[in-house]
C-alpha cells in the first residue's frame, strides 16, 4: 500500500451573514468567529522530507479567509447568489484551496468549518 500523509492546519476569520429563507433568528444578520480546518493528503514527500510545508497550507487558507474577514458575506461572490450557510462556506474554501494547492502529489482532503466551538461541517469531494 502506498504511503499517504495527512496534514491539518487551522485558521480563522470573523464575518457576518444572514441566511436567506431560514425560518428563525438566523435570517437576521449575525456573526461568527469561524475556524477553518484544512486537511491535505500528500502521496509522497519532497526533497526536504515534507508532504507540503504547513506554512503553504496556512497562507493559502488565510488568503481565502481574508476575502471574507470582517465582511458581510451576503455581499461577496458567490454568496450573493449562494446562501452563505456553513456548508456552502466550507465548499467554497475547499474548491478555492484545491484550485491553488492540488497537484500530482497533493490533494485537499477536506475542509471542516467550525461555526461555534460545538458545531461544524466537514466538506470533501470524491477523489
LUMZA-442697 format. One record per atom (N, C-alpha, C): residue number from 1; atom name; z, x, y. Coordinates in nm, 4 decimals. Atoms other than C-alpha are relative to their C-alpha. Last residue first. Layout:
REM residues N
SITE  pos  site        zz        xx        yy
SITE  NUM    CA         Z         X         Y
...
REM end
This chain:
REM residues 127
SITE  pos  site        zz        xx        yy
SITE  127     N    0.0784   -0.1224   -0.0232
SITE  127    CA   -0.5481   -1.1244    1.1800
SITE  127     C   -0.0812    0.0358   -0.1196
SITE  126     N    0.0404   -0.0611    0.1275
SITE  126    CA   -0.4045   -1.4710    1.2069
SITE  126     C   -0.0890    0.1188    0.0287
SITE  125     N    0.1285    0.0486    0.0478
SITE  125    CA   -0.2648   -1.5301    1.5557
SITE  125     C   -0.0300    0.0682   -0.1324
SITE  124     N    0.0806   -0.0994    0.0694
SITE  124    CA    0.0917   -1.4988    1.6787
SITE  124     C   -0.1329   -0.0644   -0.0382
SITE  123     N    0.1426    0.0279    0.0136
SITE  123    CA    0.3263   -1.6814    1.9128
SITE  123     C   -0.0673    0.1158   -0.0701
SITE  122     N    0.0727   -0.1187    0.0470
SITE  122    CA    0.7072   -1.6887    1.8858
SITE  122     C   -0.1448   -0.0408   -0.0203
SITE  121     N    0.1181    0.0328    0.0799
SITE  121    CA    0.8959   -1.9466    2.0904
SITE  121     C   -0.0686    0.1320   -0.0350
SITE  120     N    0.1188   -0.0844   -0.0127
SITE  120    CA    1.2468   -1.9081    2.2289
SITE  120     C   -0.1142   -0.0580   -0.0832
SITE  119     N    0.1222    0.0738    0.0293
SITE  119    CA    1.5701   -2.0925    2.2961
SITE  119     C   -0.1213    0.0885    0.0248
SITE  118     N   -0.0072    0.0703    0.1280
SITE  118    CA    1.9253   -1.9614    2.2860
SITE  118     C   -0.1261   -0.0753   -0.0375
SITE  117     N   -0.0583   -0.0871    0.1022
SITE  117    CA    1.9419   -1.6954    2.5586
SITE  117     C    0.0008   -0.0641   -0.1383
SITE  116     N   -0.1431   -0.0167   -0.0242
SITE  116    CA    1.7033   -1.9078    2.7643
SITE  116     C    0.0521    0.0950   -0.1079
SITE  115     N   -0.0190    0.0812   -0.1199
SITE  115    CA    1.3239   -1.9319    2.7921
SITE  115     C    0.1461    0.0047    0.0449
SITE  114     N   -0.1324    0.0613   -0.0094
SITE  114    CA    1.2768   -1.6455    2.5459
SITE  114     C    0.0114   -0.0728    0.1332
SITE  113     N   -0.0396    0.0292   -0.1373
SITE  113    CA    0.9107   -1.5697    2.4791
SITE  113     C    0.1321   -0.0752   -0.0024
SITE  112     N   -0.1085    0.0978   -0.0002
SITE  112    CA    0.8311   -1.4048    2.1482
SITE  112     C    0.0463   -0.0146    0.1434
SITE  111     N   -0.0754    0.0042   -0.1254
SITE  111    CA    0.4937   -1.2334    2.1412
SITE  111     C    0.1037   -0.1097   -0.0167
SITE  110     N   -0.0530    0.1264   -0.0518
SITE  110    CA    0.3442   -1.1416    1.8081
SITE  110     C    0.0589    0.0217    0.1380
SITE  109     N   -0.0456    0.0812    0.1135
SITE  109    CA    0.1582   -0.8797    1.6051
SITE  109     C    0.0476   -0.1360    0.0479
SITE  108     N   -0.1143    0.0810   -0.0420
SITE  108    CA   -0.0456   -0.7161    1.8800
SITE  108     C    0.0346   -0.0895   -0.1182
SITE  107     N    0.0206    0.1449   -0.0141
SITE  107    CA   -0.2726   -0.4819    1.6903
SITE  107     C    0.1277   -0.0635    0.0520
SITE  106     N   -0.1063    0.0732   -0.0714
SITE  106    CA   -0.3057   -0.1011    1.6994
SITE  106     C   -0.0393   -0.1468    0.0114
SITE  105     N   -0.1270   -0.0202    0.0709
SITE  105    CA   -0.5101    0.1097    1.4517
SITE  105     C    0.1181   -0.0732    0.0619
SITE  104     N    0.0184   -0.0110    0.1440
SITE  104    CA   -0.8765    0.0232    1.5332
SITE  104     C    0.1302    0.0234   -0.0764
SITE  103     N    0.1073   -0.0934    0.0335
SITE  103    CA   -0.7902   -0.1050    1.8808
SITE  103     C   -0.0054    0.0135   -0.1520
SITE  102     N    0.0542   -0.0033    0.1365
SITE  102    CA   -0.5758   -0.3751    2.0388
SITE  102     C   -0.1113    0.1026   -0.0133
SITE  101     N   -0.0555   -0.1007    0.0903
SITE  101    CA   -0.3995   -0.2775    2.3629
SITE  101     C   -0.0650    0.0082   -0.1385
SITE  100     N   -0.0253   -0.1326   -0.0554
SITE  100    CA   -0.5626   -0.4468    2.6631
SITE  100     C    0.0335    0.1055   -0.1057
SITE   99     N    0.1213   -0.0475   -0.0676
SITE   99    CA   -0.7249   -0.7562    2.5165
SITE   99     C    0.0170    0.1424    0.0511
SITE   98     N    0.0981   -0.0345    0.1026
SITE   98    CA   -0.4325   -0.7985    2.2775
SITE   98     C   -0.1271    0.0555    0.0630
SITE   97     N   -0.0402   -0.1268    0.0617
SITE   97    CA   -0.1850   -0.7850    2.5663
SITE   97     C   -0.1012    0.0447   -0.1053
SITE   96     N    0.0176   -0.1046   -0.1014
SITE   96    CA   -0.3702   -1.0566    2.7591
SITE   96     C    0.0358    0.1377   -0.0568
SITE   95     N    0.1436   -0.0232   -0.0185
SITE   95    CA   -0.4022   -1.2726    2.4487
SITE   95     C   -0.0283    0.1099    0.1023
SITE   94     N    0.0598   -0.0545    0.1224
SITE   94    CA   -0.0362   -1.2419    2.3518
SITE   94     C   -0.1459    0.0381    0.0250
SITE   93     N   -0.0415   -0.1398    0.0133
SITE   93    CA    0.0920   -1.2931    2.7070
SITE   93     C   -0.0674    0.0647   -0.1205
SITE   92     N    0.0622   -0.0735   -0.1105
SITE   92    CA   -0.1116   -1.6119    2.7459
SITE   92     C    0.0350    0.1488   -0.0091
SITE   91     N    0.1394   -0.0205    0.0403
SITE   91    CA   -0.0003   -1.7379    2.4030
SITE   91     C   -0.0753    0.0803    0.1063
SITE   90     N   -0.0014   -0.0995    0.1080
SITE   90    CA    0.3647   -1.6885    2.5049
SITE   90     C   -0.1428    0.0314   -0.0454
SITE   89     N   -0.0276   -0.1286   -0.0642
SITE   89    CA    0.3027   -1.8734    2.8334
SITE   89     C    0.0012    0.1115   -0.1048
SITE   88     N    0.1229   -0.0455   -0.0660
SITE   88    CA    0.1382   -2.1604    2.6442
SITE   88     C    0.0191    0.1331    0.0715
SITE   87     N    0.1034   -0.0270    0.1000
SITE   87    CA    0.4313   -2.1999    2.4050
SITE   87     C   -0.1262    0.0565    0.0646
SITE   86     N   -0.0334   -0.1286    0.0609
SITE   86    CA    0.6904   -2.1692    2.6831
SITE   86     C   -0.1064    0.0390   -0.1025
SITE   85     N   -0.1094    0.0091    0.0972
SITE   85    CA    0.5130   -2.4549    2.8585
SITE   85     C    0.0299    0.1399   -0.0524
SITE   84     N   -0.0740   -0.1255    0.0165
SITE   84    CA    0.2989   -2.3852    3.1642
SITE   84     C    0.1256   -0.0155   -0.0866
SITE   83     N   -0.1402    0.0254   -0.0314
SITE   83    CA    0.0619   -2.6843    3.1106
SITE   83     C    0.0818    0.1276   -0.0263
SITE   82     N   -0.0801   -0.0011    0.1224
SITE   82    CA   -0.2923   -2.5459    3.1044
SITE   82     C    0.1466   -0.0188    0.0383
SITE   81     N    0.0578    0.0966    0.0942
SITE   81    CA   -0.5101   -2.6432    3.4022
SITE   81     C    0.0844   -0.0139   -0.1263
SITE   80     N    0.0441    0.1099   -0.0861
SITE   80    CA   -0.3407   -2.4721    3.6993
SITE   80     C   -0.0587   -0.1119   -0.0860
SITE   79     N   -0.0982    0.1084    0.0002
SITE   79    CA   -0.1620   -2.2724    3.4327
SITE   79     C   -0.0270   -0.1075    0.1044
SITE   78     N    0.0685    0.1228    0.0398
SITE   78    CA   -0.4664   -2.0539    3.3603
SITE   78     C    0.0871   -0.1246    0.0119
SITE   77     N    0.0869    0.0157    0.1177
SITE   77    CA   -0.4582   -1.9442    3.6372
SITE   77     C    0.0643    0.0674   -0.1198
SITE   76     N    0.0648   -0.1220    0.0477
SITE   76    CA   -0.1608   -1.9463    3.8771
SITE   76     C   -0.0865   -0.0325   -0.1211
SITE   75     N    0.1021   -0.0397   -0.0984
SITE   75    CA   -0.0411   -2.2416    4.0892
SITE   75     C   -0.0802    0.1228   -0.0426
SITE   74     N    0.1008    0.1050   -0.0072
SITE   74    CA    0.1531   -2.4128    3.8072
SITE   74     C   -0.1124    0.0325    0.0985
SITE   73     N    0.1037   -0.0174    0.1011
SITE   73    CA    0.3353   -2.0842    3.7503
SITE   73     C   -0.1121   -0.1029    0.0088
SITE   72     N    0.0047    0.1353    0.0538
SITE   72    CA    0.5310   -2.0948    4.0770
SITE   72     C   -0.1186   -0.0040   -0.0956
SITE   71     N    0.1115    0.0857   -0.0379
SITE   71    CA    0.5865   -1.7255    4.1340
SITE   71     C    0.0217   -0.1384   -0.0585
SITE   70     N   -0.0378    0.0669   -0.1247
SITE   70    CA    0.8822   -1.4881    4.1285
SITE   70     C   -0.1155   -0.0819    0.0574
SITE   69     N   -0.1364   -0.0189   -0.0487
SITE   69    CA    0.7151   -1.2829    3.8543
SITE   69     C    0.0218   -0.0607    0.1381
SITE   68     N   -0.0731    0.1267    0.0062
SITE   68    CA    0.3937   -1.4288    3.7115
SITE   68     C    0.1365    0.0064    0.0674
SITE   67     N    0.0889    0.1059   -0.0500
SITE   67    CA    0.1403   -1.1524    3.7868
SITE   67     C    0.0744   -0.1327    0.0135
SITE   66     N    0.0051   -0.0093   -0.1466
SITE   66    CA    0.4250   -0.9006    3.7487
SITE   66     C   -0.0916   -0.1050    0.0607
SITE   65     N   -0.1156    0.0678   -0.0586
SITE   65    CA    0.4789   -1.0216    3.3915
SITE   65     C   -0.0013    0.0027    0.1517
SITE   64     N    0.0254    0.1435    0.0170
SITE   64    CA    0.1266   -0.9164    3.2966
SITE   64     C    0.1142   -0.0797    0.0614
SITE   63     N    0.1115    0.0353   -0.0885
SITE   63    CA    0.1813   -0.5705    3.4431
SITE   63     C   -0.0314   -0.1487   -0.0091
SITE   62     N   -0.0503    0.0118   -0.1380
SITE   62    CA    0.5247   -0.5547    3.2758
SITE   62     C   -0.1115   -0.0384    0.0968
SITE   61     N   -0.0737    0.1270   -0.0104
SITE   61    CA    0.3759   -0.6287    2.9328
SITE   61     C    0.0531   -0.0202    0.1417
SITE   60     N    0.0974    0.1092    0.0106
SITE   60    CA    0.1194   -0.3471    2.9760
SITE   60     C    0.0695   -0.1356    0.0151
SITE   59     N    0.0766    0.0058   -0.1251
SITE   59    CA    0.3848   -0.1048    3.1022
SITE   59     C   -0.1025   -0.1123   -0.0023
SITE   58     N   -0.0844    0.0511   -0.1075
SITE   58    CA    0.6196   -0.1849    2.8125
SITE   58     C   -0.0779   -0.0135    0.1302
SITE   57     N   -0.0217    0.1435    0.0249
SITE   57    CA    0.3510   -0.1397    2.5477
SITE   57     C    0.0763   -0.0611    0.1172
SITE   56     N    0.1308    0.0647   -0.0137
SITE   56    CA    0.2403    0.1954    2.6927
SITE   56     C    0.0136   -0.1509   -0.0185
SITE   55     N    0.0302    0.0104   -0.1424
SITE   55    CA    0.6011    0.3084    2.7398
SITE   55     C   -0.1328   -0.0717    0.0244
SITE   54     N   -0.0679    0.1195   -0.0518
SITE   54    CA    0.6817    0.2359    2.3761
SITE   54     C   -0.0351   -0.0243    0.1456
SITE   53     N   -0.1154   -0.0298   -0.0839
SITE   53    CA    0.4198    0.5006    2.2906
SITE   53     C    0.0611   -0.1314    0.0492
SITE   52     N    0.0392    0.0158   -0.1399
SITE   52    CA    0.1908    0.3827    2.0148
SITE   52     C    0.1268    0.0256    0.0802
SITE   51     N    0.0972    0.1074    0.0162
SITE   51    CA    0.2120    0.4456    1.6416
SITE   51     C   -0.0655   -0.0270    0.1346
SITE   50     N   -0.0342    0.1344   -0.0492
SITE   50    CA    0.3763    0.7760    1.7207
SITE   50     C   -0.1094   -0.0984   -0.0382
SITE   49     N   -0.0847    0.0652    0.0995
SITE   49    CA    0.3661    1.1083    1.5340
SITE   49     C    0.0473   -0.1368    0.0427
SITE   48     N   -0.1392   -0.0268   -0.0377
SITE   48    CA    0.2356    1.3201    1.8213
SITE   48     C    0.0965   -0.0562   -0.1045
SITE   47     N   -0.0269   -0.1419    0.0211
SITE   47    CA   -0.1153    1.3360    1.6669
SITE   47     C    0.1427    0.0400    0.0370
SITE   46     N    0.0855   -0.0910   -0.0763
SITE   46    CA   -0.1231    0.9558    1.6411
SITE   46     C    0.0418    0.1451   -0.0257
SITE   45     N   -0.0646   -0.0710   -0.1099
SITE   45    CA    0.0369    0.7498    1.3673
SITE   45     C   -0.1004    0.0898    0.0709
SITE   44     N   -0.0039   -0.1458    0.0154
SITE   44    CA   -0.1403    0.4957    1.1492
SITE   44     C    0.0694    0.0594    0.1216
SITE   43     N    0.0367   -0.0303    0.1387
SITE   43    CA   -0.1556    0.1200    1.0868
SITE   43     C   -0.0004    0.1499   -0.0280
SITE   42     N    0.0820   -0.1199    0.0033
SITE   42    CA    0.0330    0.0324    1.4049
SITE   42     C   -0.0270    0.0331   -0.1468
SITE   41     N    0.0174   -0.0672    0.1288
SITE   41    CA    0.1646   -0.3198    1.4499
SITE   41     C   -0.0900    0.1212    0.0186
SITE   40     N    0.1288   -0.0640    0.0215
SITE   40    CA    0.2875   -0.4319    1.7928
SITE   40     C    0.0001    0.0655   -0.1371
SITE   39     N    0.0034   -0.0748    0.1258
SITE   39    CA    0.5682   -0.6746    1.8669
SITE   39     C   -0.1419    0.0495   -0.0238
SITE   38     N    0.1345   -0.0308    0.0474
SITE   38    CA    0.6202   -0.7852    2.2280
SITE   38     C    0.0117    0.0830   -0.1273
SITE   37     N   -0.0029   -0.0981    0.1092
SITE   37    CA    0.9456   -0.9554    2.3163
SITE   37     C   -0.1424    0.0182   -0.0492
SITE   36     N    0.1220   -0.0091    0.0793
SITE   36    CA    0.9256   -1.1281    2.6560
SITE   36     C    0.0159    0.1119   -0.1022
SITE   35     N    0.0031   -0.1273    0.0710
SITE   35    CA    1.2426   -1.2438    2.8279
SITE   35     C   -0.1222   -0.0029   -0.0916
SITE   34     N    0.0661   -0.0124    0.1289
SITE   34    CA    1.2147   -1.5202    3.0866
SITE   34     C    0.0183    0.1404   -0.0567
SITE   33     N    0.0066   -0.1445    0.0118
SITE   33    CA    1.4626   -1.5725    3.3690
SITE   33     C   -0.0507    0.0269   -0.1412
SITE   32     N   -0.0558   -0.0704    0.1145
SITE   32    CA    1.3811   -1.9365    3.4171
SITE   32     C   -0.0042    0.1500    0.0249
SITE   31     N    0.0348   -0.1385    0.0294
SITE   31    CA    1.3060   -2.1759    3.6982
SITE   31     C    0.0700    0.0554   -0.1213
SITE   30     N   -0.1195   -0.0741    0.0425
SITE   30    CA    1.2905   -2.5436    3.7840
SITE   30     C   -0.0447    0.1398   -0.0395
SITE   29     N    0.0041   -0.1444   -0.0091
SITE   29    CA    1.0430   -2.7808    3.9481
SITE   29     C    0.1350    0.0601   -0.0387
SITE   28     N   -0.0298   -0.0477   -0.1356
SITE   28    CA    1.0759   -3.1357    3.8236
SITE   28     C   -0.0024    0.1521   -0.0003
SITE   27     N    0.1168    0.0365   -0.0795
SITE   27    CA    0.8989   -3.2475    3.5042
SITE   27     C    0.0213    0.0387    0.1463
SITE   26     N    0.0876   -0.1172   -0.0103
SITE   26    CA    1.1727   -3.0514    3.3259
SITE   26     C   -0.1331   -0.0315    0.0683
SITE   25     N   -0.0319   -0.0825   -0.1165
SITE   25    CA    1.4103   -3.3384    3.4069
SITE   25     C   -0.0930    0.1194    0.0168
SITE   24     N   -0.1392   -0.0365   -0.0250
SITE   24    CA    1.2502   -3.5742    3.1585
SITE   24     C    0.0115    0.0928    0.1186
SITE   23     N   -0.0812    0.1188   -0.0298
SITE   23    CA    0.9358   -3.7350    3.0182
SITE   23     C    0.1486    0.0331    0.0237
SITE   22     N   -0.1219   -0.0095    0.0796
SITE   22    CA    0.7060   -3.4291    3.0481
SITE   22     C    0.0920   -0.1156    0.0375
SITE   21     N   -0.0086    0.1087    0.0981
SITE   21    CA    0.3633   -3.5289    3.1816
SITE   21     C    0.1225    0.0085   -0.0903
SITE   20     N    0.0760    0.1225   -0.0258
SITE   20    CA    0.3241   -3.1984    3.3658
SITE   20     C    0.0134   -0.0959   -0.1179
SITE   19     N    0.0747    0.0372    0.1197
SITE   19    CA    0.5968   -2.9450    3.3010
SITE   19     C   -0.0662   -0.1353    0.0242
SITE   18     N   -0.0243    0.1402    0.0323
SITE   18    CA    0.7032   -2.7925    3.6299
SITE   18     C   -0.0844   -0.0317   -0.1232
SITE   17     N    0.1111    0.0826    0.0467
SITE   17    CA    0.7316   -2.4202    3.6794
SITE   17     C    0.0444   -0.1458   -0.0038
SITE   16     N   -0.0265    0.1435   -0.0010
SITE   16    CA    0.9417   -2.1447    3.8316
SITE   16     C   -0.1219   -0.0732   -0.0552
SITE   15     N    0.0986    0.0870   -0.0633
SITE   15    CA    0.9406   -1.7735    3.7615
SITE   15     C    0.0462   -0.1448   -0.0076
SITE   14     N   -0.0581    0.1270   -0.0433
SITE   14    CA    1.1502   -1.4748    3.6610
SITE   14     C   -0.1094   -0.0830    0.0659
SITE   13     N    0.0478    0.0436   -0.1306
SITE   13    CA    1.0286   -1.1758    3.4602
SITE   13     C    0.0674   -0.1332    0.0315
SITE   12     N   -0.0425    0.1286   -0.0565
SITE   12    CA    1.1420   -0.9812    3.1586
SITE   12     C   -0.0664   -0.0253    0.1337
SITE   11     N    0.0149   -0.0003   -0.1457
SITE   11    CA    1.0511   -0.7012    2.9201
SITE   11     C    0.0451   -0.1358    0.0516
SITE   10     N   -0.0516    0.1154   -0.0738
SITE   10    CA    1.1487   -0.6250    2.5598
SITE   10     C   -0.0208    0.0214    0.1493
SITE    9     N   -0.0406   -0.0316   -0.1366
SITE    9    CA    0.9525   -0.3872    2.3368
SITE    9     C    0.0421   -0.1301    0.0677
SITE    8     N   -0.0395    0.1149   -0.0803
SITE    8    CA    0.9066   -0.4001    1.9584
SITE    8     C    0.0511    0.0474    0.1360
SITE    7     N   -0.0757   -0.0413   -0.1175
SITE    7    CA    0.7199   -0.1588    1.7327
SITE    7     C    0.0298   -0.1230    0.0841
SITE    6     N   -0.0113    0.1080   -0.0980
SITE    6    CA    0.6031   -0.2485    1.3836
SITE    6     C    0.0928    0.0470    0.1109
SITE    5     N   -0.1138   -0.0150   -0.0891
SITE    5    CA    0.4778    0.0368    1.1672
SITE    5     C   -0.0017   -0.1166    0.0977
SITE    4     N    0.0077    0.0891   -0.1156
SITE    4    CA    0.2478   -0.0163    0.8724
SITE    4     C    0.1290    0.0166    0.0779
SITE    3     N   -0.1146    0.0045   -0.0922
SITE    3    CA    0.1712    0.2272    0.5954
SITE    3     C   -0.0250   -0.0992    0.1125
SITE    2     N    0.0070   -0.0830   -0.1201
SITE    2    CA   -0.0967    0.1464    0.3391
SITE    2     C    0.1236   -0.0189    0.0891
SITE    1     N    0.0000    0.0848   -0.1180
SITE    1    CA    0.0000    0.0000    0.0000
SITE    1     C    0.0000    0.0891    0.1239
REM end
